[in-house]
């Protein structure tokens, strides 16, 4: 009997599933029809759901979050977008976690329904309810007078004595897993107010609640002071160079000399020849005592080779570009140890400047920050340019002043944003950054500005460290309670 020719070799028959093991568990049918009536298996298979059952199995020692706090959410926003001169700045949910949030949209206050509810006050607990759900933070001065997205749940303690403990509890990794076990949605995950209301919260002593409240207040004060110091440094830098008088309002079209297109790097992209940037340089030149490139200032500027990010359970922690410019980012990803293409094995040291080299012009690219103790011993993304002091001869300049010269909203950031090239994903060339010119001032003025910038970075680093400790203390309380044989007052459901 003839056999028909095959277009591919015969496949080996498999009797076992070769790719992964199926996560499975048996549950009582009554669990499926309680409260939310969840039918998706993932809601019951996570570690967070098991912890929730373990807490609720105790007859005493816990209560629901709704008994001690009010969780609410503004109605879905339908604002009218207008220009920055007339509008009120608006921040999305993820922008609230930025070290220095920069509004990209401005809304008409008169056309924004219930706009009073969209402003947040310092100390208010905000929690993400879509996408990467369950991430909590405290609102501070960076969000003052700014409309905040409805994609952040607002959590307000019924008793101020509970405020610090509630925030610590929501920051605990195990509690975050409980919240993620309650999320729903296939593509974009969501968390509703009733999910948080039913979250069990462990009872702790008055002393423990007081300690958490003191630590949370210190975190809030540190971040507010850091923001104030940054604003003062920007004001001092701006005052040293005066008001920009020749800014160009409309850059939709402009002319430039042909000789500029073919000088040095032969840049043909229009953004590099921005008239506003030219006006900024002329304004800075009127007051600067000199100009020095980063290389002239004795700073090493380099970029590690591009490396593979292979997931590993025992490897070093990895920090991506966006995490560097957020307050206390989630740093849990580990990658395999390898040659990361520089002499520091991908790590950075305290007191370096890190600059984002890729991204969109309106976003992260060109952002600069000072490293702290929390960045050491972690592998930093290969999309981040390193700028570090070296032993090279040059005119000394403190890194705090260099950061301000690069990040000042009016005199620094526009100049850095003229460096990138590329249309889809712009990039900054290392050599361009190495030759970036810093306007010099009298040493006393530079030191005054640097003092504020460096102290602000230190305070933010300290706040992140305290916040991590706060979450760890709550995690310990949860572990102790789950592992205990009994509970303490109040009884289940009591306030």
N, C-alpha and C positions, 0 to 999 in steps of 0.2 A: 504494500500500500504506500502510495507516495505521501511524503511529508511536505507540507507547504513551508516555503522558506520564511524565516523570521527576519524582521528588521533589527532586532536586538537579541543578545544572547539570552537563553532561558534564565529566569529568575530562580534563585534558590528558595525553596519553600521553608518558611520559618514557623515553628510551633510556639515560640515565645515572643512576647512583645520586647523588641530589642532596644528601645530608646529611653524610656523612663518608667519609673514605678508609679502606679496610680495611688493618689492619696484618698483614703476611704475611711469611713467610720460609721458606726451604727448609732442612731439616735432614737429617742422616744418620739413618737408621732406628736405628742402633746407639745414638744418644743417648737414644732414647725408652725403651730397655730397660736402661739402666744404673741400678744402685742403686735409687732410688725408683720407677722405671718410671712416670714421670709422663706422662700422656696429654693433659693440658690444655694448650692452646697458649700461654696466658698465662705459663706457667712458663719458656718459652724465648724470649719476645719482649721481655722487659724488659732494661734496661741492666745490671742486676745480674748476670743470667745470662751476658751477654757478658763482663763483667769477670771472673767466676769462671772461664770458659773460658780467658781470656787469662792468668790467673795459673797455672792448672793446665797450660797449654801449656809453661811453663818447666820445664826439667829439674832446676833447682836453685833455691834461694833462698826456698822456701816449705815449709810442712808443714801438716798438718791440725790443726784446733783440738784434736781429741781427743788429740794427741800432747803438748800442753803444758798442757791444762786438763781438769778433770772437769766435765761438765755434767750436772746431775741435777734432778729435779723430785719434790716430795712427791706421795704418792698423793692422789687426789681427796678433798676434805674432806667429811666427813659429821658435822659438829659439832652439838651440842645447844645451842640458844640459850637463855640465861638472863639474869637481871638484872645490871646493872653492879656491884651490891654484891658478888655472889658470883662473877661470871664474869671471864674473861680477855679483854681487848680484842682485837678482830679487825679487820684491815685488808684491803680488796680490793686488787687489783693496781694500779688507778689511784690509790688513796688514798696509796700509798707515795710517789708523786711530789708530794704536797702539801707546801707549806712547813711547815705545822703540821697533820699528820694528826689527825683527830678520829674516834675509833671510833664506829660506829653500831650495832655488834653486839658482844655479849659471849658467849663460849662456855664451856661446862663443860670444864675441863681433863681431868677424869677420864673424860669421855665422848668425848674427841677422840683418835682413834687416831694414834699416832706424833706426838704433839704436840711432842716435842722437836725434830723435824725442821722444824717450822713456825716456830720462832723463828729470827731472822737476827742475825748479829753485825755490828758496825761494820766496814766495809771490804769486805763480801761483795758481789760483783757480782750484781745482779738484772736480769733481762731479760724483757720482756713476751712472752708466747707465744700470746696470743689477741687478737683485735680489731686494734688498732694494733700489730702485732708488731715486734719488734726494737729497742724502746726500752730503753736500758741506763741504770742508775743505781747509785750506791754506797749501801749501807745505812749509816745513821749513827744518832745517838742518838735520833732521833724514833721509831725502830722498836724500841727496847730494851724487852724484856719484853712484846712484842705478837705475837700469832699473825698470820702473813702468808699470804695466799692461795696456793694451789697453782698459780695462773695466772701465776706468775713463775718462770722458770727460774733456777737457782742455778749460777753459773760460778765454779769455784775453781781457781786456778793450781796446777799441780803443783810449780812452783818459784816462790818468792815474788819472785824477780828478774823474773819475767814478768808479775806482777800488773798493774803500771801499763801496760805495753804492751798486754796483752790488753784492758784496759778502754778505752784510747785507740783501739785497733783497732775494737772494737765500736761506738764512738761516731762513727767516720768515716762520712760520708754514703754513700760508695760501698759500704762493707761493709753498711750498713743496707739498701741496695738489693739486695745479694746475699741477705740474709736474707729479704727480702720476695719475692724470686724463688723461694724454696724453700717459701713458705707454701702451704697448701692449704685448701680449704673454699669454699663458694659464698656463704653469708651472713656467717658469722663466720670469719675467717681464723685459722689455727692454725700453730704452729711446734713441732716435736717435738725432743727432745734429739738424736736421730740426725741431724737436719738441721743442727744446730749443730756436732755432732762432725765432720761432713764439710766444714765451712766451711774453705777454705784461709786460712791466716794467713801473712803475709809475714815473713820473717826480717829482723831489724834488728840493729845492733851492740849490744854490751854498754852502751856509753855512751848510746845512744838509749833503751834499755830503762830504764837508771838515771834518765835525765831524766824519762821518763814516770812512773816510780814516784814520784819526788819531787813532781811536779806533782799526781798523783792523791792523794798523802798530804796535800798542802797543801789541796786541795779538801775532803777529808774533815775536816781540822782546822778549816777555816773554817766549814763547816756545823755541826759539832758545837759550836764556840764560839758561833755565832749562836744555836743552840738553847738553850745554857746561859744566854746573856744574856737571852733572852726569858723563860725560866723565872724568872730572878732578878728581872726587871722585874715579872712577875706577882706574885711573892712580896712585893716591896716595896710594890706597889699594895695588895695584900690586907692586909698588915700595917698600913698607914696607916689602913685603915677597919675593921679588926677582923673578927671572925667573924660571919657572917650567922646570926642566932639565930631569926628569924621566918619562915624559908622554909616554903612550903606544899608538902607531899609529894604531895598529890593535888589536881589542878586539873580533874578530870573534871566537877565542878560547883561553882559558887560564886555568891555574891551580891555586888552592888555597888549603890551609890546611883544612883537614876535621874538625879540632877542631873549625874553624871559622863558619862552617855551623851550629853547634849545641850550640854555645855560645849565651847567652842572648835571643834574639828573635827567634833563630833557622830559619834564613832566608835561603831558598833553591834556591831562584831566582838568576840567575847569575848577573843581573845588580847591586844587592846590594853588590857584592864582586868585583866590577870593579877594575882592576889594576890601571887605571888612577886615580880613586878616592883615592885609597891607596897612590899613588905617590903624589897627591895633599896634603893629610893630612900630609905626611912625610915632604913635602916642607914647609907647614905652621908651623909645629912643630919646625923647625929649627930657626924661627924668633919670634914665638909667646912667650909672657911672661907667658901665662897661657891659659887654656881652660876652658870655662864655658858654661854649657847648658842654654837654655832659662829659665828653671825653676830656675837655680842657679842665674840668673840675675834679679830675682824678676819680671818675666813676667808671667802673667796668659795666658794659652793656652787652648782654649776650642772650642767646636763646638756645635751650637744649635741642638736641636732635628729636625729631618726631618719634615717639615710642608707642608700642602696643600696650593697651590697657587690658591686660589679661586678669580676669577676676580670680581672687585667691582668698582663702579664709584666714591665712596666717601672714599675709603680706602687709606692707605699710599702708597707712591710710592715704587716700587720694583726694585732693581738693581740686575741683574744676574751676573754670574762670568765674562763673557767676557767684559761687560760694565765697570767693574772696571779698566781694563787695556787699555782703549781706551781714546782718547782725546775727551772730551765733548760728551759722548755717548747720544743717544736718550733715555731719561728716561721718559716714559709716561704711563707705565703699572702700574695699581693700583690693589692691592689685599685686601681681607677682613681682618680687624683687628682681631687678635686671639692670643692665647698663642703660641709664636714662640719658646718656649723651652729653653729660657735663661732669666736671670734677666733683660736684657736690651730690651726685647720684639723684638728681631731681629735687633735692631738698633746698630749703632756703634758710637763712639765718635771720635773727631778730635785727631790725633796723635797716633792712633792705627796702628798696622801692620795687613794687611789682606793677607792670603796665599791661593791660589787656591789648593784645595785638590784632584781634579779629572780632568781627561782629558787625552790627549795623551802625551807621553814622549817628542815628538818633538814640542808640543804646549804649552798650558796654564798651565799645572800642575806644581806646585811648584813656580809659579810666586808670587812675594811679592810686596806690595806697601804700602805707608803711606796714611792714610785717611786725608781728609781736610774738610772744612766747607760745601762743596757741598754733602758730604756723610751723614751728620747728619740728623736725622729725616726721614731717608729712611730705609726700610727693606732690608737687604743684604741677598743674597742667602745662603741657608743652606749648600751649597757646598764650602763655604769659612770658613777657620779656622781663629778665632780671636786670636790675640796676643796683650795683653794690659798691660801696667805697673800696678803694684799692690803695696800693702803696705808690701809685704813679705820681710824678710831680705835677703840680697844677695849682690853681687858685682854689683854696679850700672853700667849701660852701656846705652848710649843714643840709642834711637830706630833707628835713622838715620844710625848709625854704624852697628847695627844688620841687617838692610835691605841690606846694601852694602855687608856684610859678606855672605848673602844668595843669592844675585843676581849678584855678580861679574861674568862676563862671563867665566873667566878662573878658579877662585878659589872658587866660591860660587855656581853657578848654577849647575855644574856637581855633587856636593855633595848632593844638595837637590834632584836632579833627581835620585839619588840612593836610596831614601827613598820609593818610591811608590811600591805597590804590585798589582797584578792582570794583566790579559792578555788582555781582551777586552777593559775595561775602567779602567786603573790603578788608585789607590787611595793612599793617604798618611794618615797613622794612626796618630791620635792626639798625642798619647804617644810618637811616634817616633819623631815628631816635637818638643815636649816638651823637649826631651833629645838631640836635635840637638846641636852640640858643636860649639861654637863661639870662634875663635882664638883671644886672647886679645893682645893689643899693649899698648904702653905708652899712658897715658891719653891725652896728647897734640895731638898725631897723631889721636887717635880715635875722638877727638873733631873736628879736622880739617876736617876729612872725614864726620862726622855727620853734620857739618855745611852746607856742600855743598849738601848733600842728602836731608836734611830737607828744605833748601831754594829752591831747585829744585821742591820739592813737593808743596811748597807754591806758587811758580810762576805758575806752571801748574794749580793749583786750581784757581788762580787769572785770568789766561787766559780763562779758561772755564766760569768763572763768567762773564767776559767782553763779551765773544762771545754770551752768552745767552742774555745779555742786548742788544747787537747789533742786534740780530734777533728780539727781542721784539720791538725795536724802529722801525724797518722796518715793522713789523706787524701793529704797530700803524699807520704808514703812509698809508699802504694799506687800513686799516679800515676807516681812515679819508677820503681817496679818494673815496672809494666805497660809503660811506654814504653822500658824498657831492652832491650838485645839479649841479655843474659845474666842470670844470677842469682848469688847467693853461697850458700855453705853454710848449712844442711845440704841434702842431697839430698831429693827428694820423699819424704814420709812419715817422714822421720827426726825424732827428738825434739830 
